[in-house]
């Protein structure tokens, strides 16, 4: 039986969703089905993508990716961007993000790919290449749906983009060839990888970033910040969804037929990908919740040494009181006894942003590199195609899971927001 509290929490999440968010899963599923049907039963539709391309990606797909990225970037407070770097409190989340994205993520995908595709060299390389490409596009959309920190997300995306130019090529060579001893192939592909990665990052991030910054500053200068946020953002925002649905349809038209033909191998490739998305998302989420409590414990012990807090007690009552003080949110616990309290001092917007940037991947870059190095009909390219096929629905579902966790857990910033809303409601009465 479903508990009343669960129904209440889910009701709160559902009410928090806009009509667009509520219908988003249906639209995405329909877009996938439409793309596959066109790819399989209207073969000429695939020929539309055999013409001009940019950095290995067809122009129709490139257009969708750019349109999809511009609206979230328009919402980033670029006017305060340099202040973000000047505040030391933002240094820690950036360092954590770098460690998760460039150490944990690649090695995790490498291990999962070898564990499940040990006898499929080509498919394994394609899956590994997905794990090496850190997301610079769709994570902005998932983060926005889940109500993460848009500015922090944009900063992490920018840092990952710069690092991809430097690290993706040597990472691809190291993980795909050097470890396996295939040194000749690594030398052959080195020049191509460096050139292609640089062009891909410049194109897929530089163009939408330029449009986002230009639109925001030009609008603020002409109509003012208040008018921009109230009138112009509602007009710009829907284009993210339009670009997303268009991109999904194009991807499935272009690769849907290959997906159906390779369905047997696809099912094996699905295993490491699904495991990767889930482990990275939930692992990062609970790690940051734990880290928040750990930081509070360190601060508490330092205060105790200075004599600011009395921690000397052998009674269970004092121990319970001290454990509440450790997280610094005993008042929140008393107000919300049904919520999960572990790591209650964590910041929701920051945690969710870190979670999605860790679990997301730059599928357009991995696909472009796979096509350029191995050809559009290669098994590496087909494996790289499975990335967006799974990432889109899985991370969409996880965006709704994040909204549920926002209601179910106690958060420092969410509780402050609720308190502010309650005060405003009292003043309006």
N, C-alpha and C positions, 0 to 999 in steps of 0.2 A: 504494500500500500504506500502511496505517496503521502508524505507528511504534509500537514497544513503549512508548516514553515517553508518547505520547499516550494509549494504552490504560491505562497506569498512572495518569496524571493523571485521566482520566475515571472510572476505577474509584475513585479517592480521592474525587472529587466525589460519585459515586453513593452511596458508603458513608456520606458525611457527611450525606446527605439522610435525613430521617425517612420513614416509610411514607406519611404524609399528603402530604409534598412530592413523593414519587415518583409518586403517583397524581393529583396536582393537575391536570396538563395534561389527563388523561383526563376528570376530573370537569368541568372548565371547558368542554371541547369538547362533552360531553354536555349541559351546561346550555344552551349556545348553540343546539344542534340542537333541544332540547326547546322552547325559547322560540320559535324560528322556526316549528317545526311547529304549535305552538298558535296562533301569530299568524296563520298562513296558512290552516290547515284548521279552526280553531275560532274564527271571527270574534267570537263572543260573549265570548271570553276578553279581547279588547282593550277591551270595554265596561266591564270591571271597573275600568279606570283612568280612566274619563271622569267620575268623581264628584268627591269632595272632593280638594283639593290644598293643598299648603303651599308658599309662595313659588314657585308655578309647577310644582311637582313633585308627582306623585300620591303619596298617603299610603302605598300599598304600597311604592313605590320609596324613599320617605323613610325608612321603617322599616328597610329593608334596609341603606341607607347608614349609618344610625346604629349598628345592631347590628354591622356590619362594622368600624367604627372604634373601638369601645369596648375590645376586648381589647388591641390594641397600646398604647393610651393607659394601660391599667392596668399595663403593664410599664415605663413611663417612671418614672425615679426622681425623682418630684416633690419628695420631701423634700430633694433636693440641688439643686433647680431654680435658686435664687438664687445658689448658689455657681458655677453654670455661667456666669452673666453676670459674676461678679466676677473670673473668670480671664481674663487678657488673651490667652491662647493660643487662646481660642475666638472672639475678635473677628475674626480673619482669615477663617476659614471662613464666618462669617456675612456679611461684606462681599463675599466672592467669590460666595456664593450670591445675594445681592441683585443683583449685576451680571449674573450669568448669567440669573436668573429674570426680571428686569424690564427688561433692555436687550437681551441677546442673543436670548432666546427669542421675545419678541413680534416683533422685526424679522425673525428668521429665518422664522417662520411667515408673516409678511406677504409676504416675498419669494417663498417657495415657492408660496403661494396665487396670487399674481399671475403667476408663471411658468407654472403649470399650468392655472389657471382664469381666464385673462385675458378670456374671452368669456362667463363665467358669473357675473354680479354677485352673485346671491343665494347660490349655493353658496360663492363666494369669501368673502363676509362671514361665513358660518357657520364656515368653516375658520379664518379669522382670529380669530374670537371664541374658538375653542378654545385658540389660542396665547396669548391674553391672560389666560386663567384659570389661575393657578398652583395646583398641586395641594394640597389640604388634607385629602384623605381616603385614597384607596387607596395613596398613596405610603407610608403607615405600614405597610401590609401587605407591599408589595414590599420595603421596606427590612428588614423583619423576616425575610422568607424569605431574603434575601441576606446576613443577618447584619451589617447596618450598625449605626450608632450610634443607638439609639432616642431617646436624650435630645437629641442634636443634631438629629435629624429632627423631633422634636416642637417644638423651639425655632424651626427654620426654618418649620415649618408655621404656628406661631402668628404669626410675623412676616409671612409671606405673607398670612395671613388678615387681619391689620390693614391691610396695604397694599392688599389687594383692595378693602376698603371705600372707601379713598381714591382708588385709581388705576384700578380696572377701568372705571368709567363714563367718565372722561375718555379713557382708552386706547381704549375701544370707539368713542367719538365721533371721536377723532383718526384711528385706523387705518381705520375703516370709512367715514367721511364727509369729514372735513376734508381729508385728503390727496387725495381724489377730487373735492373741490369741492362736495359736496352739503351745504351748510351748513344749509339749511332742515330737513332730516331730523335733523341733529345736535342742533339746538335742541329739536326736538319730542321726541326720545328721552332728553334729558339727565335730566329729573326722574324718569322711570320707571326709568332705569338705576341712578341713585344709590339710590333707595329699595329696588329689588329686590336689588341687590348687598349692601346692608347687612343686609337680612333673611335672605338666603341664607347669608351667612357666619355670622351669629349663630346660625342654626338648625343648619346642617350641621357646624359646629365646636363651637359653644357647648354643645349638649346632650350629645354624646358626651364632650367634654372634661370637663364637669361630672360625668358618671357615672364616668369614668375616675379622676379625682382623688378623688371621694367613696369609691369602692370601695377604692382603694389605702389612703387614710389611715384609713378606718374599719376595714379589715382589719388593718393594722399596729397600730392602737391596741387592738384586741380580741384578736387571736391572735398578734401578733408578726410581724416581717419574715420570719424563717426559715420559719415555718409557712405564711405567705402565699405565699412563692415556691415551696415544695415541694408544697403541697396545693391551694391555691386557684387559682394560675395555670394548672395543668394542666386545671382545670375550666372556667376562663374562656376560655383560648386557643382551643379549637375553634370558638367562636362567631364568630370572625373569618372562618373558612372557610365556615361555614354562612351568615353574612350575605353573603359574596361570591357564593356560588353562587346564593342566593336573588335577589340584586340582578341578577345576569347574566340569570337566567330572566325576571325582571320586565321588564328593559330590552328583551330580545328579543321578549317577548310584546307589549309596548307599541309597539315600533317595527320589529319584524321584517318585517311586511307591507309597510311603506313602504320598507324596505331592499330587499326583493325587487323591488318595482315600479320602484324607481329604481336598479336594479343597474348600468345603463349609466353614469349620472352618478356612482354610487358608486365605480366603478372609477377614474374621473378624480380624485375626492376622495381616494381611497386614496393616490395618488402623493405629494401634499405631506405627508400625515399620516405615512406610513411613512418618508419621507425625514427628516421632522422628528424623529421618535422616535430614529432611528438616529444622525443627526448630533449631536443634543443629548446622547445617552447616551455614544457613543464619543468625541465631541469633548471633553466634560467629563472623562471618564475619563483620556484621554491628556494632556490639558492639565494636570490636577492631578498626574499622574505627572511630567511635565516640570517643572512648577513646583517640585515637591519637590527635584529635582536642582538646579534653578537656585538655590534657597535655600541648599542645601548648598555650592554653588560660591561664593556670596557670603560665607558664613560661613568657608569655607576661605581665601579671599583675605584676609579681615580678620585671620584668625589668622596668616597668612603675614606680613602687614605688621607685626604685633606681635612677630614673631620666634618664634612658637610652633611653626611648621611650616617645614621646609626645603623650598622649592619650586625652588631654583636648581639646575638640572641640564639638561644638553643630551643626555644619553643616553636611549635608548629605554626602558631598564629603569627609570630614575627617572621618566620620563613615565608609564609604565604604573602604577608604584607610586602616583604622585600622583593618577592618574585613579581608582584604587580608593579612595584616601582621600577623594576629593571626595564620594562618596555615603555614606561612613561605615559601610559594611557589607561590607568586604572579607572578614571572617570568614564571613559568610553566603554570599557568593559561592563561597568555597572549599568550604563544606559542601554547597551545592546547585548544582553546575556546570551542570545541565540546565535550570535555571529562567531566566526572562527577568529581567535585572538592571536595565534602564533605569528610573531613578527608584526604586531599591530602598529608599530611606529613606521612601517614602510610607506613610501610615497607611491600612490597608484600610478599616476601619469608617468613617472620616471621608470617604474618597474615594468609597466606594459610596453613602453617604448623600447627598453632594453630587450624584452622578451621577443618582440616581433622582429627587431633588427637582427637578433641572433638566429631566429628560425627561418627567416626569409632568404631567398637567394636571387641572384641576378641571372634569371633564366635566359634573357635575351643575349647576354654576353656569352654564357656557356654554349648556347646554341650557335651563335655566330662563329665562335672559335671552332667548334666541332665541324661546322659546315666548311669553313675555310681550310681547315687542316686535313679533313678526311673525306669531304664531299657530302652533298645533300642526301644521298641515298645510303650513306654509311651507317653501320650499327651504332657508332658513337653519336651521330646526329640524331638517330631515332631515340636512343637512350636519353639524350639531352632534351628531346621533345617531351618526355614523360614528366620532366620537372614542372612546367606550368600546368600540365594536365592534372597533377595532384596538388600542387601548391595552392592553386586558386581556390578549390573547394575546401581543402583542409584548413587553410589560414582564415578563410571566411568563417568557418565553423568556430575556429579558435577566437576570432574576434567577438563572437557572441558568448563564448566561454569566458572571455575576459570581462565582458559586461556583467556576467553572473558573479564572477569573483569580486567585482567591484561592489556588489551588493552584499555578498556573503561574508567577505573578510572585513576586518576593521582596518582602515587606512588613515594616515595622518591628514592628507590633503582632502580626502572625501568627507571626513567628519567635520573638518573646518568649513567646507562648502555647505554641508547640511546645516551646520550651526548658523552660518551667515544667512541662509535662506529662511531659517526659523525666525531669526531676529528681524529680517525684513518683513516677514509675514505678520509678526506682532506689531511692528510699527504701522503697517497698513490697516490694521484692525481699528 
